[in-house]
Amino acid sequence: MGIIGMLREKLVLSENARLFDTKEYLFKTFLAVLAAGVIGSRSAYVSKDMISLLFGMMLTLEPVNMSGIRSGLSQIQATLIGAVITGVVVTLFGYGVVQTAVGITLTLYVCLLINWRELMVVAVFTAIYITQYVQLDVMGNPSSIETTKLRLAALGTGVLIAFAVNFLFSLIGYRRLVEKRIYYISKELHEKTEAVRDALSERDLEKVIGIMRGLQGLFNTIDWITGTLADVKKDQQRFKVVYRHFDVETYLKYSQSLRGITHVIYDLCHRVELDGDAYMEDGFLQAFDERLEYFSRVRDAFDNHETLPETVWTDCDLPWINHYSKSLQRLKNS
């Protein structure tokens, strides 16, 4: 492979990145920054702090409207925390290195106290901002109030731009967004289930344990996607124009059922770790294959918007298999 081929391979987005709408997000970001530049440059006041405008806007760009609204409001709350705490410090004791250290430390402490780790960076950034990007009042004196007003004005502008861009993109991309994410987690779960089945047929205990450890990442991904779908459902209730002829409830139930199947697969791996002999016999593997093949057909039908197939496996009383059968039945009924 030549240098050009190697560069092309490195620069082309992976399949997983495409499934998470990375190209669309990059285009969305490009347009949002352009809009922010135009809007910010037309305001002599806001243009003094394009960093806050762009930073706040980037943190608010989300695939789902409700997620963006929640992020924007949380940023404003975090900014107020940092501004009030640090503003009190510099108002009482003036500006200086020690006062800066005290303001940042107190802001960190309050964020930890209220368990606000996600937006701690925004609060701390504001604390630094108040002490370093000092604005003057009409008398020419340093003013934490004027500094806070500029920070909030720029941040608020960025958040509003992000709200508008999120909404515009939601008009054209919601269905594809949901379908791609469901396809991704069902594909990952199917691949890991196949890997468990192969490891059992090879009687490879270490491989099964390795897959079990890797399932935690899949749990996290499913939880994140399920949370996104829950926000989409809230969007559906508030922005009905976005969701004509589209019901997210089916996808949400399907995602929750996939999480249940992941739990069952994890349980199998744990059982194999404790005593794997019964799960490596031909009878068990044959029953496992029947259900795995059914899972594959359900995935294909769901992805293609077809009627989900009826269960066709042979009933048995093998250990664990009934748990897997019931979880697949719940998936079919979702």
Sine and cosine of phi, psi and omega as CSV:
sin_phi,cos_phi,sin_psi,cos_psi,sin_omega,cos_omega
0.00,0.00,0.78,-0.62,-0.01,-1.00
-0.97,0.24,0.06,-1.00,-0.02,-1.00
-0.89,0.46,-0.65,0.76,0.00,-1.00
-0.90,0.44,-0.67,0.75,0.02,-1.00
-0.90,0.45,-0.65,0.76,0.02,-1.00
-0.90,0.43,-0.68,0.74,0.01,-1.00
-0.90,0.44,-0.65,0.76,-0.01,-1.00
-0.89,0.45,-0.66,0.75,0.00,-1.00
-0.91,0.43,-0.59,0.80,-0.01,-1.00
-0.96,0.28,-0.55,0.84,-0.11,-0.99
-1.00,0.03,-0.34,0.94,0.00,-1.00
-0.97,0.25,0.72,-0.70,-0.02,-1.00
-0.92,0.40,0.58,-0.81,0.03,-1.00
-0.94,0.33,0.23,-0.97,0.04,-1.00
-0.87,0.49,-0.66,0.75,0.00,-1.00
-0.89,0.46,-0.64,0.77,0.03,-1.00
-0.90,0.44,-0.63,0.77,0.02,-1.00
-0.92,0.40,-0.60,0.80,0.01,-1.00
-0.92,0.40,-0.40,0.92,0.03,-1.00
-0.99,-0.15,0.38,0.93,0.12,-0.99
0.84,0.54,0.65,0.76,-0.03,-1.00
-0.90,0.44,-0.67,0.74,0.00,-1.00
-0.89,0.45,-0.67,0.74,0.02,-1.00
-0.90,0.44,-0.63,0.78,0.00,-1.00
-0.92,0.40,-0.63,0.78,0.02,-1.00
-0.89,0.45,-0.67,0.74,0.03,-1.00
-0.91,0.41,-0.66,0.75,0.04,-1.00
-0.87,0.49,-0.67,0.74,0.02,-1.00
-0.89,0.45,-0.70,0.72,0.00,-1.00
-0.84,0.54,-0.75,0.66,-0.01,-1.00
-0.91,0.42,-0.63,0.78,-0.01,-1.00
-0.90,0.43,-0.65,0.76,0.01,-1.00
-0.92,0.38,-0.63,0.78,0.06,-1.00
-0.87,0.49,-0.72,0.69,0.00,-1.00
-0.89,0.46,-0.67,0.75,0.01,-1.00
-0.89,0.45,-0.64,0.77,0.01,-1.00
-0.89,0.45,-0.68,0.74,-0.01,-1.00
-0.93,0.38,-0.75,0.66,-0.04,-1.00
-0.92,0.40,-0.70,0.71,-0.01,-1.00
-0.89,0.46,-0.63,0.78,-0.05,-1.00
-0.93,0.36,-0.33,0.94,-0.01,-1.00
-1.00,0.04,-0.04,1.00,0.06,-1.00
-0.88,-0.47,0.92,-0.39,-0.02,-1.00
-0.88,0.48,-0.51,0.86,-0.03,-1.00
-0.98,0.22,-0.81,0.59,-0.05,-1.00
-0.91,0.41,-0.55,0.83,-0.03,-1.00
-0.89,0.45,-0.24,0.97,0.06,-1.00
-0.95,0.33,-0.27,0.96,-0.03,-1.00
-0.66,-0.75,0.91,0.42,0.03,-1.00
-0.94,0.34,-0.36,0.93,0.02,-1.00
-0.89,0.45,-0.76,0.65,0.02,-1.00
-0.89,0.45,-0.64,0.77,-0.01,-1.00
-0.88,0.48,-0.78,0.63,-0.07,-1.00
-0.94,0.33,-0.64,0.76,-0.01,-1.00
-0.90,0.44,-0.73,0.69,0.02,-1.00
-0.90,0.44,-0.63,0.78,0.02,-1.00
-0.90,0.44,-0.70,0.71,-0.02,-1.00
-0.89,0.46,-0.63,0.78,0.01,-1.00
-0.95,0.32,-0.28,0.96,-0.04,-1.00
-0.99,-0.15,-0.24,0.97,0.04,-1.00
-0.93,0.37,0.90,-0.43,-0.05,-1.00
-0.67,-0.74,0.40,-0.92,0.04,-1.00
-0.94,0.33,-0.33,0.94,-0.07,-1.00
-0.84,-0.54,0.69,-0.73,-0.06,-1.00
-0.84,0.55,-0.74,0.67,-0.07,-1.00
-0.90,0.44,-0.59,0.81,0.05,-1.00
-0.89,0.45,-0.67,0.74,0.03,-1.00
-0.91,0.41,-0.67,0.75,0.02,-1.00
-0.89,0.46,-0.70,0.71,0.01,-1.00
-0.89,0.46,-0.67,0.74,0.01,-1.00
-0.90,0.43,-0.68,0.73,0.00,-1.00
-0.90,0.45,-0.71,0.70,0.01,-1.00
-0.91,0.42,-0.61,0.79,0.03,-1.00
-0.91,0.42,-0.60,0.80,0.05,-1.00
-0.89,0.45,-0.66,0.75,0.01,-1.00
-0.90,0.43,-0.66,0.75,0.04,-1.00
-0.90,0.44,-0.69,0.72,0.01,-1.00
-0.90,0.43,-0.61,0.80,0.03,-1.00
-0.90,0.43,-0.66,0.76,0.02,-1.00
-0.90,0.43,-0.62,0.78,0.04,-1.00
-0.87,0.49,-0.78,0.62,-0.01,-1.00
-0.89,0.45,-0.63,0.78,-0.05,-1.00
-0.94,0.35,-0.70,0.72,-0.04,-1.00
-0.91,0.41,-0.74,0.67,-0.04,-1.00
-0.88,0.47,-0.79,0.62,-0.05,-1.00
-0.94,0.34,-0.57,0.82,0.03,-1.00
-0.88,0.47,-0.65,0.76,0.05,-1.00
-0.89,0.45,-0.67,0.74,-0.02,-1.00
-0.88,0.47,-0.76,0.65,-0.06,-1.00
-0.96,0.29,-0.46,0.89,0.05,-1.00
-0.93,0.36,-0.63,0.77,-0.03,-1.00
-0.99,0.17,-0.60,0.80,-0.17,-0.99
-0.86,-0.51,0.00,1.00,0.03,-1.00
0.99,0.11,-0.05,-1.00,-0.04,-1.00
-0.99,-0.14,0.63,-0.78,0.03,-1.00
0.15,-0.99,0.07,-1.00,-0.05,-1.00
-0.89,0.45,-0.70,0.71,-0.03,-1.00
-0.91,0.42,-0.70,0.72,0.00,-1.00
-0.89,0.46,-0.62,0.78,0.05,-1.00
-0.88,0.48,-0.72,0.70,0.01,-1.00
-0.88,0.47,-0.67,0.74,0.01,-1.00
-0.91,0.42,-0.70,0.72,-0.02,-1.00
-0.88,0.47,-0.71,0.70,0.00,-1.00
-0.91,0.41,-0.68,0.73,-0.02,-1.00
-0.90,0.44,-0.69,0.72,0.02,-1.00
-0.90,0.43,-0.62,0.79,0.04,-1.00
-0.89,0.46,-0.71,0.70,0.06,-1.00
-0.85,0.52,-0.70,0.72,-0.05,-1.00
-0.88,0.47,-0.71,0.70,-0.02,-1.00
-0.91,0.42,-0.64,0.77,0.02,-1.00
-0.89,0.46,-0.67,0.74,0.03,-1.00
-0.92,0.38,-0.57,0.82,-0.03,-1.00
-0.91,0.42,-0.60,0.80,-0.01,-1.00
-0.98,-0.17,0.19,0.98,0.07,-1.00
0.85,0.53,0.73,0.69,-0.04,-1.00
-0.95,-0.33,0.83,0.56,-0.10,-1.00
-0.95,0.32,-0.51,0.86,-0.07,-1.00
-0.87,0.48,-0.63,0.78,-0.04,-1.00
-0.93,-0.36,0.37,0.93,0.06,-1.00
-0.86,0.51,-0.61,0.80,-0.01,-1.00
-0.87,0.50,-0.66,0.75,0.00,-1.00
-0.91,0.41,-0.68,0.73,0.00,-1.00
-0.91,0.42,-0.69,0.72,0.00,-1.00
-0.92,0.39,-0.65,0.76,0.06,-1.00
-0.85,0.53,-0.66,0.75,0.02,-1.00
-0.90,0.43,-0.65,0.76,0.04,-1.00
-0.87,0.49,-0.67,0.74,0.05,-1.00
-0.91,0.41,-0.69,0.72,-0.02,-1.00
-0.83,0.55,-0.72,0.70,-0.05,-1.00
-0.88,0.48,-0.54,0.84,-0.06,-1.00
-1.00,-0.07,-0.27,0.96,-0.09,-1.00
-0.92,-0.40,-0.48,0.88,-0.02,-1.00
-0.94,-0.34,0.87,0.49,-0.18,-0.98
-0.96,0.29,0.76,-0.64,0.08,-1.00
-0.98,-0.18,0.39,-0.92,-0.04,-1.00
-0.96,-0.28,0.52,-0.86,0.08,-1.00
-1.00,0.07,-0.09,-1.00,-0.07,-1.00
-0.90,0.44,-0.37,0.93,0.01,-1.00
-1.00,0.02,-0.03,1.00,0.00,-1.00
1.00,0.09,0.24,0.97,0.01,-1.00
-0.99,-0.15,0.53,-0.85,0.07,-1.00
-0.85,0.53,0.71,-0.71,-0.08,-1.00
-0.68,-0.73,0.88,-0.47,0.06,-1.00
-0.93,0.37,-0.47,0.88,0.01,-1.00
-0.92,0.38,-0.73,0.68,0.02,-1.00
-0.90,0.44,-0.61,0.79,0.03,-1.00
-0.90,0.43,-0.67,0.74,0.01,-1.00
-0.91,0.41,-0.64,0.77,0.01,-1.00
-0.87,0.49,-0.68,0.74,0.02,-1.00
-0.91,0.41,-0.70,0.71,0.01,-1.00
-0.86,0.51,-0.73,0.69,-0.02,-1.00
-0.92,0.38,-0.61,0.79,0.01,-1.00
-0.90,0.43,-0.71,0.70,-0.01,-1.00
-0.93,0.38,-0.70,0.71,0.02,-1.00
-0.88,0.47,-0.72,0.69,0.00,-1.00
-0.87,0.49,-0.64,0.77,0.05,-1.00
-0.89,0.46,-0.71,0.71,0.02,-1.00
-0.89,0.46,-0.66,0.75,0.00,-1.00
-0.91,0.42,-0.67,0.74,0.01,-1.00
-0.91,0.42,-0.63,0.78,0.06,-1.00
-0.88,0.47,-0.70,0.72,0.01,-1.00
-0.89,0.45,-0.65,0.76,0.05,-1.00
-0.83,0.55,-0.74,0.68,-0.05,-1.00
-0.90,0.43,-0.69,0.73,-0.02,-1.00
-0.92,0.38,-0.67,0.74,0.05,-1.00
-0.83,0.56,-0.71,0.71,-0.05,-1.00
-0.92,0.40,-0.68,0.73,-0.01,-1.00
-0.88,0.47,-0.67,0.74,-0.01,-1.00
-0.96,0.28,-0.46,0.89,0.02,-1.00
-0.93,0.38,-0.43,0.90,-0.01,-1.00
-0.91,0.42,-0.42,0.91,-0.08,-1.00
-0.90,-0.44,-0.18,0.98,-0.17,-0.99
-0.83,-0.56,0.03,1.00,-0.14,-0.99
-0.90,0.44,-0.74,0.67,-0.09,-1.00
-0.89,0.46,-0.71,0.71,0.01,-1.00
-0.90,0.44,-0.61,0.79,0.03,-1.00
-0.85,0.52,-0.76,0.65,-0.04,-1.00
-0.90,0.43,-0.73,0.69,-0.05,-1.00
-0.90,0.44,-0.64,0.77,0.00,-1.00
-0.91,0.42,-0.64,0.77,-0.03,-1.00
-0.94,0.34,-0.63,0.78,0.06,-1.00
-0.90,0.43,-0.68,0.73,0.04,-1.00
-0.86,0.52,-0.67,0.75,-0.04,-1.00
-0.89,0.46,-0.77,0.64,-0.08,-1.00
-0.95,0.31,-0.54,0.84,0.04,-1.00
-0.93,0.36,-0.59,0.81,0.06,-1.00
-0.91,0.42,-0.70,0.71,0.01,-1.00
-0.89,0.46,-0.69,0.73,-0.01,-1.00
-0.91,0.41,-0.66,0.75,0.00,-1.00
-0.90,0.44,-0.68,0.74,-0.01,-1.00
-0.90,0.43,-0.65,0.76,0.01,-1.00
-0.94,0.35,-0.59,0.81,0.05,-1.00
-0.91,0.41,-0.67,0.74,0.07,-1.00
-0.88,0.48,-0.63,0.77,0.00,-1.00
-0.90,0.43,-0.62,0.79,0.06,-1.00
-0.90,0.43,-0.70,0.71,0.00,-1.00
-0.87,0.49,-0.69,0.72,0.01,-1.00
-0.90,0.43,-0.65,0.76,0.01,-1.00
-0.90,0.43,-0.62,0.79,0.04,-1.00
-0.92,0.40,-0.66,0.75,0.01,-1.00
-0.91,0.40,-0.47,0.88,0.04,-1.00
-1.00,0.02,-0.04,1.00,-0.04,-1.00
0.81,0.58,0.67,0.74,-0.05,-1.00
-0.98,-0.21,1.00,-0.04,-0.06,-1.00
-0.90,0.43,-0.65,0.76,-0.03,-1.00
-0.89,0.45,-0.60,0.80,0.02,-1.00
-0.92,0.40,-0.64,0.77,0.03,-1.00
-0.88,0.47,-0.69,0.73,0.00,-1.00
-0.90,0.44,-0.64,0.77,0.04,-1.00
-0.89,0.46,-0.65,0.76,0.04,-1.00
-0.91,0.42,-0.66,0.75,0.01,-1.00
-0.86,0.52,-0.68,0.73,0.01,-1.00
-0.91,0.41,-0.57,0.82,0.00,-1.00
-0.96,0.28,-0.28,0.96,-0.01,-1.00
-0.92,0.40,-0.39,0.92,0.01,-1.00
-0.87,0.49,-0.62,0.78,0.05,-1.00
-0.90,0.45,-0.60,0.80,0.04,-1.00
-0.93,0.38,-0.64,0.77,0.09,-1.00
-0.83,0.56,-0.73,0.68,-0.02,-1.00
-0.88,0.47,-0.66,0.75,0.00,-1.00
-0.91,0.42,-0.70,0.71,0.01,-1.00
-0.89,0.45,-0.66,0.75,0.02,-1.00
-0.88,0.47,-0.67,0.75,0.01,-1.00
-0.90,0.43,-0.71,0.71,-0.02,-1.00
-0.93,0.37,-0.63,0.78,0.05,-1.00
-0.89,0.46,-0.64,0.77,0.07,-1.00
-0.89,0.46,-0.64,0.76,0.06,-1.00
-0.89,0.46,-0.67,0.74,0.02,-1.00
-0.91,0.42,-0.59,0.81,0.06,-1.00
-0.89,0.45,-0.61,0.79,0.06,-1.00
-0.93,0.37,-0.60,0.80,0.07,-1.00
-0.88,0.48,-0.63,0.78,0.03,-1.00
-0.89,0.46,-0.65,0.76,0.06,-1.00
-0.90,0.43,-0.64,0.77,0.07,-1.00
-0.86,0.51,-0.64,0.77,-0.04,-1.00
-0.87,0.50,-0.56,0.83,-0.01,-1.00
-0.97,0.23,-0.45,0.89,-0.10,-1.00
-0.98,-0.22,-0.50,0.87,-0.05,-1.00
-0.84,-0.54,0.93,0.36,-0.13,-0.99
-0.88,0.47,-0.45,0.89,-0.01,-1.00
-0.89,0.46,-0.45,0.89,-0.03,-1.00
-0.96,0.28,-0.44,0.90,-0.23,-0.97
-0.90,-0.43,0.61,0.80,0.03,-1.00
-0.89,0.45,0.79,-0.61,0.05,-1.00
0.86,0.51,0.60,0.80,0.01,-1.00
-0.60,-0.80,0.85,-0.52,-0.02,-1.00
-0.91,-0.41,0.93,-0.37,-0.07,-1.00
-0.98,0.21,-0.27,0.96,-0.09,-1.00
-0.85,0.52,-0.62,0.78,0.01,-1.00
-0.88,0.48,-0.68,0.73,-0.01,-1.00
-0.93,0.36,-0.60,0.80,0.01,-1.00
-0.90,0.43,-0.71,0.71,0.03,-1.00
-0.90,0.43,-0.63,0.78,0.02,-1.00
-0.89,0.45,-0.68,0.73,0.03,-1.00
-0.89,0.46,-0.68,0.74,0.02,-1.00
-0.91,0.42,-0.60,0.80,0.05,-1.00
-0.92,0.39,-0.61,0.79,0.05,-1.00
-0.89,0.45,-0.57,0.82,0.05,-1.00
-0.91,0.40,-0.62,0.78,0.05,-1.00
-0.89,0.46,-0.65,0.76,0.04,-1.00
-0.90,0.43,-0.62,0.79,0.03,-1.00
-0.87,0.48,-0.64,0.77,0.07,-1.00
-0.87,0.49,-0.66,0.75,-0.02,-1.00
-0.91,0.41,-0.66,0.75,0.04,-1.00
-0.91,0.42,-0.64,0.77,0.06,-1.00
-0.88,0.47,-0.66,0.75,0.03,-1.00
-0.88,0.48,-0.65,0.76,0.05,-1.00
-0.87,0.49,-0.73,0.68,0.00,-1.00
-0.86,0.51,-0.65,0.76,0.01,-1.00
-0.91,0.41,-0.65,0.76,0.04,-1.00
-0.89,0.45,-0.66,0.75,0.01,-1.00
-0.90,0.43,-0.61,0.79,0.02,-1.00
-0.88,0.47,-0.61,0.80,-0.02,-1.00
-0.97,0.23,-0.71,0.71,0.00,-1.00
-0.31,-0.95,0.99,-0.13,-0.19,-0.98
-1.00,-0.05,-0.09,1.00,-0.13,-0.99
-0.85,0.53,-0.71,0.71,-0.07,-1.00
-0.91,0.41,-0.34,0.94,-0.07,-1.00
-0.99,-0.13,0.09,1.00,0.01,-1.00
-0.90,-0.44,0.15,0.99,0.02,-1.00
-0.99,0.14,0.41,-0.91,-0.07,-1.00
-0.87,0.49,-0.64,0.77,-0.02,-1.00
-0.88,0.47,-0.68,0.73,0.01,-1.00
-0.91,0.41,-0.71,0.71,-0.05,-1.00
-0.91,0.42,-0.58,0.82,0.04,-1.00
-0.91,0.41,-0.70,0.72,0.04,-1.00
-0.90,0.43,-0.63,0.78,0.04,-1.00
-0.88,0.48,-0.70,0.71,-0.01,-1.00
-0.87,0.49,-0.66,0.75,0.00,-1.00
-0.86,0.51,-0.70,0.72,-0.05,-1.00
-0.97,0.26,-0.56,0.83,0.05,-1.00
-0.92,0.39,-0.62,0.78,0.04,-1.00
-0.91,0.41,-0.59,0.80,0.05,-1.00
-0.91,0.41,-0.67,0.74,0.05,-1.00
-0.85,0.53,-0.65,0.76,0.01,-1.00
-0.89,0.45,-0.65,0.76,0.00,-1.00
-0.94,0.35,-0.58,0.81,0.07,-1.00
-0.90,0.44,-0.69,0.73,0.03,-1.00
-0.85,0.53,-0.76,0.65,-0.03,-1.00
-0.88,0.48,-0.67,0.74,-0.02,-1.00
-0.91,0.41,-0.69,0.73,-0.02,-1.00
-0.90,0.43,-0.70,0.71,-0.01,-1.00
-0.89,0.45,-0.51,0.86,-0.04,-1.00
-0.99,-0.14,0.16,0.99,0.03,-1.00
0.86,0.51,0.64,0.76,0.03,-1.00
-0.96,-0.29,0.25,-0.97,0.05,-1.00
-0.91,0.42,0.74,-0.67,-0.04,-1.00
-0.94,0.33,0.67,-0.75,-0.09,-1.00
-0.94,0.35,0.43,-0.90,0.08,-1.00
-0.97,0.23,0.41,-0.91,0.02,-1.00
-0.93,0.36,0.65,-0.76,-0.09,-1.00
-0.76,-0.65,0.16,0.99,-0.08,-1.00
-0.98,0.19,0.26,-0.97,0.04,-1.00
-1.00,0.09,0.78,-0.62,0.02,-1.00
-0.91,0.42,0.59,-0.81,0.02,-1.00
-0.41,-0.91,0.22,-0.98,0.00,-1.00
-0.92,-0.40,0.46,0.89,0.00,-1.00
-0.94,0.35,0.52,-0.85,0.00,-1.00
-0.86,0.51,0.67,-0.74,0.07,-1.00
0.97,0.23,-0.55,0.84,-0.11,-0.99
-0.84,0.55,-0.64,0.77,0.00,-1.00
-0.89,0.46,-0.58,0.82,0.05,-1.00
-0.89,0.45,-0.70,0.72,0.00,-1.00
-0.91,0.42,-0.65,0.76,0.00,-1.00
-0.87,0.48,-0.70,0.71,-0.02,-1.00
-0.91,0.41,-0.63,0.78,-0.01,-1.00
-0.92,0.39,-0.60,0.80,0.06,-1.00
-0.93,0.37,-0.58,0.82,0.04,-1.00
-0.91,0.42,-0.64,0.77,0.06,-1.00
-0.90,0.43,-0.60,0.80,0.04,-1.00
-0.89,0.45,-0.67,0.74,0.00,-1.00
-0.91,0.42,-0.54,0.84,-0.05,-1.00
-1.00,0.04,-0.05,1.00,-0.07,-1.00
-0.95,0.32,0.00,0.00,0.00,0.00
